[in-house]
Amino acid sequence: MKCVSIDLDGTLLNDVHQISSANKEVIKKLKDNHIEVILNTGRQYPDVIKVAGVSELEVPIFCLNGSMMYAPNGELLYETTLSIELYKELLTVLRPLDVGILVYTNQGGFPATLPQLRGKAWDEIQAMFDNQNYDSILDLKNVKIYKLIAIVDETNIAKIADVKETLRKLDTISFSSSFPNNCEITSNEAQKGKAIRRYENLKNLSFDEIYSFGDGGNDVTQFEVSTRSFAMENAPEDIKKRASDLTKSNNEDGVAYAIEHILKLV
């Protein structure tokens, strides 16, 4: 069986965060040809299904870099979390680095999720971080913590290298960047590539061919398990080097172009 795993932001979505008609149509054609299509994203589920057209695709959705996996009908198939002890440890190592911290939980994002920051000035975003009591998140009843994002203003991207260097000392986490100014931190079981293989086992499937599409550091693990991997033209140069192939940008229907003209799957 063939599988196509597609990142969302910067890949399937264009720069105004819409799924083009060409990309919608190619996903329908893949499904008609009995090819498994997966949305594989760093977003949390509520932020994914808010995107116009996503629900109509009726495909599995892997969220938070594989921390949570959902069936097409919204059924939760799998989740992995960061322990309370690990959350406290991460706060201890991140706070001295002078970065903003987003916390993704089963009760929402604190102080927000990444899409909710869109359009805000950095001063406004910084105020949100300054006003957030990160310890009080643990007081929420039955709280589960799925992901942390360390984020900086785009003028301070060099700080992300310091974050990654610090995090390399922890062997129970996985981290990667969905954008150059952030570092997403999850359980080491939460990776896009692992999620694809886990889905195979959960559904008793065997993917003899896997094709993946992405534009960020969190897409590298899905590239690594793929027969062929496609970086978008808008991806950073280091991500393009990690993929086997290159396609057009997210604003030029790069997913549809590769599937129709390079892979010829439909």
C-alpha positions in Angstrom: 0.0 0.0 0.0 1.2 3.5 -0.8 1.1 6.4 1.8 1.4 10.1 1.3 2.2 12.1 4.5 1.7 15.9 4.2 2.8 18.7 6.5 0.3 21.5 6.9 1.8 25.0 7.4 4.1 26.1 4.6 3.3 22.9 2.7 -0.3 22.0 2.1 -1.4 25.5 3.2 -0.4 28.5 1.2 0.8 31.7 2.8 -2.8 32.8 3.6 -3.3 29.5 5.4 -5.7 28.0 2.8 -5.8 24.7 1.0 -5.9 25.4 -2.7 -8.5 23.7 -4.9 -5.6 21.9 -6.8 -4.3 20.4 -3.5 -7.8 19.4 -2.4 -8.5 17.7 -5.7 -5.2 15.8 -5.7 -5.9 14.4 -2.2 -9.3 13.2 -3.4 -7.7 11.5 -6.4 -5.2 9.8 -4.1 -8.0 8.5 -1.9 -9.9 7.3 -5.0 -6.8 5.4 -6.0 -6.7 3.7 -2.5 -3.6 5.6 -1.4 -3.5 6.4 2.3 -3.2 10.2 2.9 -2.1 11.6 6.3 -1.9 15.1 7.5 1.2 15.2 9.7 1.5 18.6 11.5 3.0 20.3 14.5 -0.4 22.0 15.2 -2.8 20.8 17.9 -6.1 19.2 16.7 -8.4 22.1 17.4 -6.1 24.4 15.3 -6.1 21.9 12.5 -9.8 21.3 12.1 -10.4 25.1 12.1 -8.7 25.3 8.7 -11.3 25.5 6.0 -11.5 22.3 4.0 -9.6 20.0 6.4 -12.6 18.2 7.8 -13.9 17.5 4.2 -10.6 15.7 3.4 -11.6 12.9 5.8 -8.0 11.7 6.4 -6.1 10.7 9.5 -4.5 13.7 11.3 -1.3 13.4 13.3 -0.8 16.4 15.6 1.9 17.9 17.7 4.6 16.2 15.7 3.1 12.8 16.4 2.2 13.3 20.0 -1.5 12.7 19.1 -2.9 10.7 16.3 -6.5 10.9 15.1 -8.6 8.8 12.8 -10.6 10.6 10.0 -13.7 10.6 12.3 -11.8 12.4 15.1 -11.3 9.3 17.2 -8.0 9.6 19.2 -5.8 6.6 18.3 -2.7 7.4 20.3 -1.1 10.0 22.5 2.2 10.5 24.3 2.9 13.2 26.9 5.7 15.0 28.7 5.7 14.0 32.4 5.2 16.5 35.1 8.8 16.0 36.2 10.1 16.5 32.7 8.0 19.7 32.3 9.5 21.1 35.4 13.0 20.2 34.2 12.4 21.9 30.9 11.2 25.1 32.5 14.3 25.1 34.6 16.6 24.8 31.6 14.6 27.1 29.3 13.9 30.1 31.6 17.6 31.3 31.8 17.8 31.3 28.0 15.5 34.3 27.6 13.0 32.7 25.3 9.2 32.7 25.1 7.6 29.4 26.0 4.3 28.0 24.6 2.8 25.0 26.5 0.4 22.7 24.7 -2.0 20.8 26.9 -5.2 18.8 26.8 -6.8 22.0 28.1 -5.5 24.4 25.5 -2.3 26.3 24.8 -0.6 28.6 27.4 -0.4 31.5 26.9 -1.5 30.6 23.4 -0.8 28.2 20.5 1.5 29.1 17.6 -1.4 30.0 15.1 -2.9 32.3 17.8 0.2 34.5 17.7 -0.2 35.2 14.0 -0.5 38.9 13.3 0.6 40.1 16.8 3.5 42.4 17.3 6.4 40.9 19.3 5.9 43.3 22.2 2.4 42.0 22.6 3.6 38.4 22.4 6.3 39.1 24.9 3.8 40.5 27.3 1.8 37.3 27.1 4.9 35.3 28.1 5.7 37.7 30.9 2.2 37.4 32.3 2.0 33.6 32.1 2.3 31.6 35.3 3.8 28.4 34.1 3.8 26.7 37.4 0.0 27.2 37.8 -0.6 25.1 34.7 0.1 22.1 36.9 -2.8 23.1 39.1 -5.3 22.3 36.3 -7.3 19.2 36.9 -6.1 16.1 35.0 -3.7 18.2 32.9 -1.7 16.5 30.2 1.3 18.3 28.6 2.0 17.4 25.1 4.5 19.9 23.7 6.5 23.0 24.6 7.7 25.5 22.1 10.6 27.8 22.7 10.2 30.9 20.5 12.0 34.1 19.9 11.6 37.3 17.9 12.8 36.8 14.3 15.6 39.2 15.0 17.0 36.8 17.6 17.1 33.5 15.8 20.6 32.8 17.0 19.1 32.0 20.4 17.5 28.9 19.0 20.9 27.3 18.5 21.5 27.9 22.3 18.2 26.2 23.1 19.0 23.2 21.0 22.5 22.9 22.5 21.0 22.9 26.0 18.3 20.3 25.1 20.8 17.9 23.6 21.7 17.0 27.2 18.2 15.5 27.7 17.7 12.0 26.3 14.0 11.7 27.0 12.8 14.3 24.5 12.6 15.0 20.8 13.1 18.5 19.5 13.0 20.2 16.1 12.1 23.6 14.5 8.9 24.1 12.5 10.1 27.7 11.8 13.6 29.1 12.1 12.7 31.1 15.2 11.3 28.2 17.3 12.2 24.9 18.8 9.4 22.4 19.4 9.9 20.0 22.3 8.0 16.7 22.7 8.4 13.2 24.1 11.0 11.2 22.2 8.1 9.0 21.1 6.6 12.0 19.3 8.1 12.3 15.8 6.4 12.5 12.5 8.3 9.5 11.1 7.6 7.4 14.1 3.9 8.3 13.9 3.7 7.0 10.3 5.2 3.6 11.4 3.0 3.6 14.5 -0.1 4.1 12.3 0.9 1.1 10.2 1.0 -1.1 13.3 -2.3 0.3 14.8 -4.2 -0.3 11.5 -2.3 -3.5 10.6 -1.2 -1.9 7.3 2.1 -2.2 5.4 3.3 0.8 3.5 5.6 -0.4 0.8 6.0 3.1 -0.6 5.8 6.3 1.5 6.0 9.8 0.1 6.3 12.8 2.4 6.0 16.6 2.0 7.3 19.3 4.3 9.2 22.5 4.8 10.5 22.4 8.4 12.9 20.7 10.7 10.0 18.7 12.3 9.5 17.1 8.8 13.0 15.5 8.7 11.9 12.3 10.6 9.1 11.7 8.1 11.7 12.3 5.3 13.8 9.6 6.9 11.2 6.9 6.6 10.0 7.8 3.1 10.6 6.2 -0.2 10.9 9.7 -1.6 10.6 12.9 0.4 9.8 16.4 -1.0 10.9 19.7 0.5 8.9 22.7 -0.6 10.7 25.4 -2.6 9.9 27.8 0.3 11.8 25.5 2.8 15.1 26.6 4.3 18.2 25.3 2.4 19.2 22.9 5.2 15.8 21.2 5.0 16.0 21.0 1.2 19.2 19.1 1.6 17.5 16.5 3.9 14.9 15.6 1.3 15.4 13.4 -1.7 13.4 15.8 -4.0 12.3 19.3 -4.4 8.9 20.6 -5.5 7.3 24.0 -6.1 6.4 26.3 -3.2 3.3 26.1 -1.0 1.9 29.1 -3.0 2.3 27.2 -6.3 0.5 24.0 -5.3 3.8 22.2 -4.8 2.1 19.2 -3.2 -0.3 18.7 -6.2 2.5 19.4 -8.7 4.8 16.7 -7.3 2.0 14.1 -7.0 0.7 14.7 -10.5 3.9 15.5 -12.5 6.8 13.9 -10.6 5.4 10.9 -8.8 2.5 10.5 -11.3 0.4 8.8 -8.5 -2.9 10.1 -10.0 
